[in-house]
Amino acid sequence: MITYDRLYLAGTWTAPSDPHLLDIRSPHDRSVIGRAAQAQPADVDRAVAAARAAFENRVWRDTPPAERIAVLRRLATLREENADRIADLITLENGSASWFTRAGRSGLTRQANAYLRAAEEFAWEQTLTPTEPDARTRSLVRREPVGVVAAVIPWNSPFSSATSKIIPALLAGNSVVLKVSPENSLSMGLLAELVDRIGLPAGVLSVLPADRETSEYLISHPEVDKIAFTGSTSAGRRIAAIAGEQLKRVSLELGGKSAAVILPDADLDAVMAGLKFGSLLNNGEACIAQTRILAPRSRYDEIVTALGALVSSLRVGDPRDPDTFIGPMIRLEQQQRVRDYIEIGIREGARVVCGGPQVPPGLEDGFYVTPTVFADVRPDMRIAQEEIFGPVLVVIAYDDVADAIRIADDSEYGLSGGVWSADTDAALAVARRIRTGTVTVNGAAIGFDGPFGGFKASGIGREYGAVGIGQYTEYQTITV
């Protein structure tokens, strides 16, 4: 039993305004695994006021970039030292299979290192020399921190989402109020413990678990200068509306319905090995999951059969078991949502290749769903258009490459995707034509030095690397 009866507020562990502790339950069997305090609007007021004071007194933003980098490097080191503990907590809280949470350790390291490298080379101030021969002025272009950042993250990948925001925001000299999901109160409590050890000035960072109503109070707060959000597209639209009304800066990493385009010459064994992870990572609760499988008609039956065999072979069960590939959904509402979509697919006329709406036998105490593959799916079906956020894959036939690209783009989303081919150049040609923020070729891992984010309804702005740091800065030009 893990208990956090205080909030990490403005750099100190502080009694919450509401002393009631929320029970944190295991998605595997609904047992109570911990209890944690939850922030209320009064706590948000205190956190934002402290963040504003820290920003205005300039103690952190006037710290030289090299020293800010050193502080955040300490956080990255502490995260690595506690990697197993972090992975175990997320497995307990989220139901994420242990293979996934432990494999994610290297990704967190690469993410942090990419930000730190970018900060070392970042153009914090540049001098622009005039080109006119008789000009008597020069311009200094500076990158200033935005101010107070409200970073709001979802439950599905809490450490990655948290560090992808707080590291660049703090490197840029901002103050941050990190709002985390109640389900992640334990792992984010551990994050606060680590942050408490790195030497940030008081007020620069708060970590507040809170419900949706308190989250909206935070993003609407008049003393917040920028909102950095990862979550659903519907929530992103609401946040964008609030930001527009108040002229806050905003970056949004939203939903996805990514396509995996299998070209006719692709090696099917390699494709299946890649889709096992690229389509079903984190129990399918991943915005980048490639859940629309686009198959050439000439190989459609072969691909459907192979995908059905793959998904049927995956072990579903206790996420702590190293042999489990897919664990439970995080909560009852998410389990029901995924099962409802499976029912919708059946009503729409899609063919169930494997799986179905039934709960896997023997796992009725948890929030489990049966991994499902649909064939004979039309691009206009709801299961092909809407983000399900669970282990449900649809296979759509295409006629030629142009048709495949058309279907891949036939979505309100544009976050991620993949192309598979024996000919890398042919795959690159297809990747360049798909309107999505990130495309992997033949299962390549997403890099952290380049920008990550979405087209269309998948978001605004980018994360990772130098571009990600830039999202937390404003330009200032001084003419001399």
C-alpha positions as CSV (number, residue, x, y, z in Angstrom):
1,M,0.0,0.0,0.0
2,I,1.5,3.3,-1.1
3,T,0.1,6.6,0.4
4,Y,0.6,10.2,-0.6
5,D,-1.3,12.2,1.8
6,R,0.3,15.5,0.8
7,L,0.6,17.4,-2.5
8,Y,3.9,18.4,-4.1
9,L,3.0,22.1,-4.3
10,A,5.5,24.8,-5.2
11,G,8.5,22.7,-4.3
12,T,7.3,21.4,-0.9
13,W,5.1,18.6,0.3
14,T,2.0,20.5,1.5
15,A,-1.3,19.5,3.2
16,P,-4.1,19.5,0.6
17,S,-7.1,21.7,0.9
18,D,-9.3,18.5,0.9
19,P,-7.9,15.9,3.3
20,H,-9.8,13.0,1.7
21,L,-7.6,10.5,0.0
22,L,-8.6,8.8,-3.3
23,D,-8.3,5.0,-3.4
24,I,-6.1,4.0,-6.4
25,R,-7.3,0.6,-7.7
26,S,-5.6,-2.1,-9.7
27,P,-7.1,-2.5,-13.2
28,H,-6.2,-6.2,-12.9
29,D,-8.4,-7.1,-10.0
30,R,-9.8,-3.8,-8.6
31,S,-7.9,-4.1,-5.4
32,V,-6.7,-1.0,-3.6
33,I,-3.0,-0.5,-4.3
34,G,-2.6,3.0,-2.8
35,R,-4.2,6.2,-1.7
36,A,-3.4,9.7,-2.6
37,A,-4.5,13.3,-2.0
38,Q,-6.2,15.1,-4.9
39,A,-5.8,18.8,-5.7
40,Q,-8.8,21.1,-5.6
41,P,-9.1,24.7,-7.1
42,A,-7.7,26.2,-3.9
43,D,-4.6,24.1,-4.3
44,V,-4.3,25.2,-8.0
45,D,-4.5,28.8,-6.8
46,R,-1.6,28.3,-4.5
47,A,0.5,26.5,-7.1
48,V,-0.1,29.1,-9.8
49,A,0.5,32.0,-7.4
50,A,3.8,30.4,-6.4
51,A,4.7,29.7,-10.0
52,R,4.0,33.3,-10.9
53,A,6.0,34.6,-8.0
54,A,9.0,32.4,-9.0
55,F,8.8,33.6,-12.6
56,E,8.6,37.3,-11.7
57,N,11.5,37.1,-9.2
58,R,13.5,35.7,-12.1
59,V,15.5,33.3,-10.0
60,W,15.0,30.4,-12.4
61,R,14.7,32.2,-15.7
62,D,17.8,34.2,-15.1
63,T,19.8,31.0,-14.2
64,P,22.2,30.5,-17.1
65,P,21.1,27.7,-19.6
66,A,24.1,25.6,-18.7
67,E,23.0,25.5,-15.0
68,R,19.4,24.7,-16.0
69,I,20.7,21.9,-18.1
70,A,22.7,20.5,-15.2
71,V,19.6,20.5,-12.9
72,L,17.5,18.7,-15.5
73,R,20.4,16.2,-16.1
74,R,20.1,15.3,-12.4
75,L,16.4,14.5,-12.9
76,A,17.3,12.3,-15.9
77,T,19.9,10.5,-13.8
78,L,17.5,10.0,-10.9
79,R,14.9,8.7,-13.3
80,E,17.3,6.1,-14.6
81,E,18.3,5.0,-11.1
82,N,14.6,4.5,-10.3
83,A,13.6,3.0,-13.7
84,D,12.5,-0.4,-12.3
85,R,10.4,1.2,-9.6
86,I,8.8,3.5,-12.1
87,A,8.0,0.7,-14.4
88,D,6.4,-1.4,-11.6
89,L,4.2,1.4,-10.4
90,I,2.9,2.1,-13.9
91,T,2.2,-1.6,-14.4
92,L,0.2,-1.6,-11.1
93,E,-1.7,1.7,-11.8
94,N,-2.4,1.4,-15.5
95,G,-2.4,-2.3,-16.2
96,S,0.3,-1.8,-18.7
97,A,2.1,-5.1,-19.3
98,S,5.5,-5.2,-17.6
99,W,7.3,-5.9,-21.0
100,F,6.0,-2.5,-22.1
101,T,6.8,-0.5,-19.0
102,R,10.3,-2.0,-18.8
103,A,11.0,-1.5,-22.5
104,G,10.0,2.1,-22.1
105,R,12.9,2.8,-19.8
106,S,15.3,3.3,-22.8
107,G,12.8,5.6,-24.5
108,L,12.6,7.8,-21.5
109,T,16.4,8.0,-21.4
110,R,16.6,8.9,-25.1
111,Q,13.9,11.5,-24.8
112,A,15.6,13.3,-21.9
113,N,19.0,13.1,-23.6
114,A,17.6,14.5,-26.8
115,Y,16.2,17.5,-25.0
116,L,19.5,18.1,-23.1
117,R,21.6,17.9,-26.3
118,A,19.2,20.3,-28.0
119,A,19.4,22.8,-25.0
120,E,23.2,22.7,-25.2
121,E,23.1,23.9,-28.8
122,F,19.9,26.0,-28.6
123,A,20.2,29.6,-30.0
124,W,19.1,31.4,-26.8
125,E,20.4,34.7,-28.3
126,Q,21.5,35.5,-31.9
127,T,22.9,38.7,-33.4
128,L,21.5,39.5,-36.9
129,T,23.9,41.5,-39.0
130,P,22.1,43.9,-41.4
131,T,22.7,43.3,-45.1
132,E,22.2,46.9,-46.2
133,P,25.6,48.6,-46.7
134,D,24.7,51.8,-44.9
135,A,22.8,50.2,-42.1
136,R,23.8,51.4,-38.6
137,T,21.8,49.0,-36.5
138,R,22.0,45.4,-35.5
139,S,19.3,43.1,-34.0
140,L,19.5,40.8,-31.1
141,V,17.0,37.9,-31.3
142,R,16.4,36.3,-27.9
143,R,14.4,33.3,-26.8
144,E,12.5,34.2,-23.6
145,P,10.5,31.8,-21.5
146,V,6.7,32.0,-21.9
147,G,6.0,32.3,-18.2
148,V,3.7,30.0,-16.2
149,V,3.0,26.8,-18.0
150,A,0.0,24.5,-17.2
151,A,1.1,21.1,-18.3
152,V,-1.8,18.6,-18.4
153,I,-1.2,15.0,-19.2
154,P,-3.2,11.8,-19.7
155,W,-3.0,8.5,-17.9
156,N,-1.8,6.1,-20.6
157,S,1.9,6.9,-20.5
158,P,2.4,9.2,-17.5
159,F,6.2,9.5,-17.2
160,S,6.8,10.0,-20.9
161,S,4.0,12.6,-21.1
162,A,5.2,14.4,-18.0
163,T,8.9,14.6,-18.9
164,S,8.2,15.5,-22.5
165,K,6.6,18.7,-21.1
166,I,8.4,19.6,-17.9
167,I,11.9,19.1,-19.2
168,P,11.7,21.5,-22.2
169,A,9.6,23.9,-20.2
170,L,12.1,24.1,-17.4
171,L,15.1,24.1,-19.7
172,A,13.5,27.2,-21.3
173,G,13.2,28.9,-17.9
174,N,9.5,28.6,-17.2
175,S,7.6,27.8,-14.1
176,V,5.3,24.8,-14.4
177,V,2.2,23.4,-12.8
178,L,1.9,19.7,-13.9
179,K,-1.6,18.4,-13.7
180,V,-1.7,14.6,-13.7
181,S,-4.5,12.1,-13.8
182,P,-5.9,10.6,-10.6
183,E,-5.1,7.1,-11.8
184,N,-1.4,8.0,-11.9
185,S,-1.2,9.5,-8.4
186,L,1.4,6.9,-7.3
187,S,3.8,7.1,-10.2
188,M,3.5,10.9,-10.4
189,G,4.1,11.0,-6.6
190,L,7.3,9.2,-7.3
191,L,8.1,11.8,-10.0
192,A,7.6,14.5,-7.4
193,E,9.9,12.8,-5.0
194,L,12.6,12.8,-7.7
195,V,12.0,16.4,-8.6
196,D,12.3,17.4,-4.9
197,R,15.9,16.2,-5.0
198,I,17.3,18.1,-8.0
199,G,17.5,21.6,-6.6
200,L,14.8,23.6,-8.3
201,P,14.0,27.0,-6.7
202,A,10.7,27.2,-4.7
203,G,7.6,27.6,-6.7
204,V,9.1,26.6,-10.1
205,L,7.3,23.2,-10.2
206,S,4.2,21.7,-8.7
207,V,2.8,18.2,-9.4
208,L,-1.0,18.0,-8.8
209,P,-3.2,14.9,-9.3
210,A,-6.7,16.2,-10.0
211,D,-10.0,15.5,-11.7
212,R,-11.2,17.0,-15.0
213,E,-13.0,19.9,-13.3
214,T,-9.9,21.0,-11.4
215,S,-8.0,20.6,-14.7
216,E,-10.3,23.0,-16.4
217,Y,-9.9,25.4,-13.5
218,L,-6.1,25.3,-14.0
219,I,-6.2,25.9,-17.8
220,S,-8.6,28.8,-17.4
221,H,-6.6,30.4,-14.6
222,P,-5.8,34.0,-15.6
223,E,-2.2,33.7,-14.3
224,V,-1.4,30.8,-16.7
225,D,0.5,31.9,-19.9
226,K,0.7,28.6,-21.8
227,I,-1.2,25.3,-21.8
228,A,0.7,22.2,-22.9
229,F,-1.8,19.3,-23.2
230,T,-1.7,15.7,-24.2
231,G,-5.1,13.8,-24.4
232,S,-8.2,13.4,-26.4
233,T,-9.2,15.5,-29.4
234,S,-12.5,16.4,-27.8
235,A,-10.7,17.7,-24.7
236,G,-8.1,19.5,-26.9
237,R,-10.9,21.4,-28.7
238,R,-12.2,22.6,-25.4
239,I,-8.7,23.7,-24.3
240,A,-8.1,25.5,-27.6
241,A,-11.3,27.4,-27.2
242,I,-10.3,28.5,-23.7
243,A,-6.8,29.4,-24.9
244,G,-8.3,31.4,-27.8
245,E,-10.6,33.4,-25.5
246,Q,-7.7,34.3,-23.2
247,L,-5.0,34.5,-25.8
248,K,-2.9,31.9,-24.0
249,R,-0.2,30.1,-25.9
250,V,-1.1,26.4,-26.5
251,S,0.3,23.2,-27.7
252,L,-1.8,20.1,-28.1
253,E,-0.8,16.5,-28.7
254,L,-4.1,14.8,-29.4
255,G,-5.7,11.6,-30.7
256,G,-4.8,9.4,-33.6
257,K,-6.1,6.7,-35.9
258,S,-2.8,5.8,-37.6
259,A,-2.5,3.7,-40.7
260,A,0.0,1.0,-41.4
261,V,0.4,0.8,-45.2
262,I,1.6,-2.6,-46.3
263,L,3.0,-2.4,-49.9
264,P,2.7,-5.5,-52.1
265,D,6.4,-6.5,-51.8
266,A,6.6,-6.3,-48.0
267,D,8.0,-9.2,-46.0
268,L,5.0,-10.5,-44.2
269,D,6.9,-12.0,-41.3
270,A,8.7,-8.7,-40.7
271,V,5.4,-6.8,-40.9
272,M,3.7,-9.0,-38.3
273,A,6.7,-8.8,-36.0
274,G,6.5,-5.0,-36.3
275,L,2.7,-4.6,-35.9
276,K,2.8,-6.7,-32.8
277,F,4.4,-3.7,-31.1
278,G,3.5,-0.8,-33.4
279,S,-0.3,-1.6,-33.3
280,L,-0.7,-3.1,-29.8
281,L,1.8,-1.4,-27.6
282,N,0.5,-0.5,-24.1
283,N,-2.6,-2.7,-24.5
284,G,-3.6,-0.6,-27.5
285,E,-4.0,2.5,-25.2
286,A,-1.6,4.6,-27.3
287,C,-2.3,7.6,-29.5
288,I,0.4,6.5,-32.0
289,A,-0.9,2.9,-32.4
290,Q,-1.2,1.8,-36.0
291,T,-4.7,0.4,-35.8
292,R,-5.8,0.7,-39.4
293,I,-4.0,-1.9,-41.4
294,L,-4.1,-1.1,-45.2
295,A,-3.5,-4.3,-47.2
296,P,-3.2,-4.7,-51.0
297,R,-6.1,-6.7,-52.5
298,S,-3.6,-9.1,-54.0
299,R,-2.5,-10.1,-50.5
300,Y,-5.5,-9.2,-48.5
301,D,-6.5,-12.7,-47.3
302,E,-2.9,-13.6,-46.5
303,I,-2.4,-10.6,-44.4
304,V,-5.8,-11.0,-42.6
305,T,-4.9,-14.6,-41.8
306,A,-1.5,-13.7,-40.5
307,L,-2.7,-10.8,-38.4
308,G,-5.5,-13.0,-36.9
309,A,-3.0,-15.7,-36.0
310,L,-0.7,-13.1,-34.4
311,V,-3.3,-11.4,-32.3
312,S,-4.9,-14.7,-31.2
313,S,-1.5,-15.9,-30.0
314,L,-0.9,-13.0,-27.6
315,R,-1.3,-13.7,-23.9
316,V,-3.8,-11.6,-22.1
317,G,-3.7,-11.5,-18.3
318,D,-2.0,-10.2,-15.2
319,P,0.3,-7.3,-16.4
320,R,2.9,-8.2,-13.8
321,D,3.5,-11.6,-15.5
322,P,6.4,-11.3,-17.9
323,D,4.6,-13.6,-20.3
324,T,1.6,-11.3,-20.6
325,F,1.6,-9.2,-23.7
326,I,-1.8,-7.4,-23.2
327,G,-3.1,-6.4,-19.8
328,P,-6.4,-4.8,-18.8
329,M,-7.8,-1.4,-19.8
330,I,-7.2,1.2,-17.1
331,R,-10.7,1.5,-15.8
332,L,-14.2,0.2,-16.2
333,E,-15.4,3.0,-18.5
334,Q,-12.5,2.4,-20.9
335,Q,-13.2,-1.4,-20.9
336,Q,-16.8,-0.7,-21.8
337,R,-15.8,1.8,-24.4
338,V,-13.7,-0.7,-26.3
339,R,-16.3,-3.5,-26.0
340,D,-18.9,-1.1,-27.3
341,Y,-16.8,-0.4,-30.4
342,I,-16.4,-4.1,-31.0
343,E,-20.2,-4.4,-31.0
344,I,-20.4,-1.4,-33.3
345,G,-18.0,-3.1,-35.8
346,I,-20.2,-6.2,-35.8
347,R,-23.3,-4.1,-36.4
348,E,-21.6,-2.3,-39.2
349,G,-21.0,-5.6,-41.0
350,A,-17.2,-6.1,-40.4
351,R,-16.0,-9.6,-40.1
352,V,-14.5,-10.7,-36.7
353,V,-11.3,-12.6,-37.5
354,C,-10.5,-13.1,-33.9
355,G,-11.6,-11.8,-30.5
356,G,-15.0,-10.2,-29.9
357,P,-16.9,-8.3,-27.2
358,Q,-16.6,-11.0,-24.6
359,V,-14.3,-10.6,-21.6
360,P,-11.5,-13.2,-21.6
361,P,-12.4,-16.2,-19.5
362,G,-11.0,-16.1,-15.9
363,L,-10.4,-12.3,-16.0
364,E,-13.8,-11.0,-15.1
365,D,-12.5,-9.3,-12.0
366,G,-10.4,-6.9,-14.0
367,F,-11.0,-4.4,-16.9
368,Y,-10.1,-6.8,-19.6
369,V,-11.1,-7.0,-23.3
370,T,-10.4,-9.6,-25.9
371,P,-7.9,-8.4,-28.5
372,T,-9.9,-8.2,-31.8
373,V,-9.2,-8.1,-35.5
374,F,-11.8,-7.0,-38.0
375,A,-11.7,-7.7,-41.7
376,D,-13.9,-6.6,-44.6
377,V,-13.8,-3.1,-43.2
378,R,-14.8,-0.1,-45.2
379,P,-12.9,3.2,-44.7
380,D,-16.2,4.9,-43.7
381,M,-17.0,2.6,-40.9
382,R,-16.9,4.0,-37.4
383,I,-14.3,1.4,-36.3
384,A,-12.1,2.7,-39.2
385,Q,-12.6,6.4,-38.4
386,E,-12.9,6.8,-34.6
387,E,-10.1,6.3,-32.0
388,I,-11.0,3.3,-30.0
389,F,-7.9,3.3,-27.7
390,G,-7.7,-0.4,-27.1
391,P,-6.5,-3.6,-28.8
392,V,-8.8,-3.5,-31.8
393,L,-7.3,-3.6,-35.3
394,V,-9.1,-3.2,-38.7
395,V,-7.9,-4.4,-42.0
396,I,-8.8,-2.3,-45.1
397,A,-8.2,-3.4,-48.7
398,Y,-6.7,-1.0,-51.2
399,D,-6.3,-1.2,-55.0
400,D,-3.1,0.6,-55.7
401,V,-0.6,3.0,-54.0
402,A,-2.7,6.1,-54.8
403,D,-5.7,4.4,-53.2
404,A,-3.7,3.4,-50.1
405,I,-2.6,7.0,-49.6
406,R,-6.2,8.2,-50.1
407,I,-7.4,5.8,-47.5
408,A,-4.6,6.6,-45.1
409,D,-5.5,10.3,-45.4
410,D,-9.3,9.6,-45.0
411,S,-9.3,10.5,-41.4
412,E,-9.7,13.6,-39.2
413,Y,-6.5,12.5,-37.5
414,G,-2.9,12.8,-38.6
415,L,-0.6,11.8,-35.8
416,S,1.5,8.8,-36.8
417,G,1.6,5.9,-39.3
418,G,3.8,3.4,-41.0
419,V,4.8,2.1,-44.3
420,W,6.2,-1.4,-45.0
421,S,8.1,-2.4,-48.2
422,A,11.1,-4.4,-49.3
423,D,12.0,-1.2,-51.3
424,T,13.0,1.6,-48.8
425,D,12.8,4.2,-51.5
426,A,9.3,3.2,-52.5
427,A,8.3,3.3,-48.8
428,L,9.8,6.7,-48.4
429,A,7.9,8.0,-51.5
430,V,4.6,6.8,-49.9
431,A,5.6,8.2,-46.5
432,R,6.2,11.7,-48.0
433,R,2.6,11.7,-49.4
434,I,0.7,10.8,-46.2
435,R,-0.6,13.8,-44.2
436,T,0.6,12.8,-40.8
437,G,3.1,14.1,-38.3
438,T,5.3,11.0,-37.9
439,V,5.8,8.1,-40.3
440,T,7.9,5.0,-39.5
441,V,9.3,2.9,-42.3
442,N,9.6,-0.9,-41.8
443,G,9.0,-0.5,-38.0
444,A,11.7,2.0,-37.3
445,A,11.5,3.5,-33.8
446,I,10.3,7.1,-33.4
447,G,13.3,9.4,-32.8
448,F,13.4,12.1,-30.1
449,D,15.7,14.6,-31.8
450,G,13.1,15.4,-34.5
451,P,9.7,17.1,-33.8
452,F,6.7,14.9,-32.9
453,G,3.1,16.0,-33.2
454,G,0.0,15.9,-35.3
455,F,-1.6,17.2,-38.4
456,K,-5.3,18.0,-38.6
457,A,-7.3,17.0,-35.5
458,S,-4.2,15.4,-33.9
459,G,-3.0,18.6,-32.5
460,I,-1.1,21.9,-32.6
461,G,2.6,22.3,-32.1
462,R,5.4,19.8,-31.7
463,E,7.4,18.1,-28.9
464,Y,11.0,16.7,-28.6
465,G,14.4,18.1,-29.4
466,A,15.1,21.7,-30.2
467,V,11.6,22.3,-31.7
468,G,10.1,21.0,-28.5
469,I,12.1,23.5,-26.4
470,G,11.1,26.3,-28.7
471,Q,7.4,25.7,-28.0
472,Y,8.1,27.1,-24.5
473,T,9.7,30.3,-25.6
474,E,8.8,33.7,-27.0
475,Y,10.9,35.7,-29.5
476,Q,12.2,39.0,-28.3
477,T,14.1,41.3,-30.8
478,I,16.3,44.1,-29.5
479,T,17.6,46.6,-32.1
480,V,20.8,48.4,-31.3
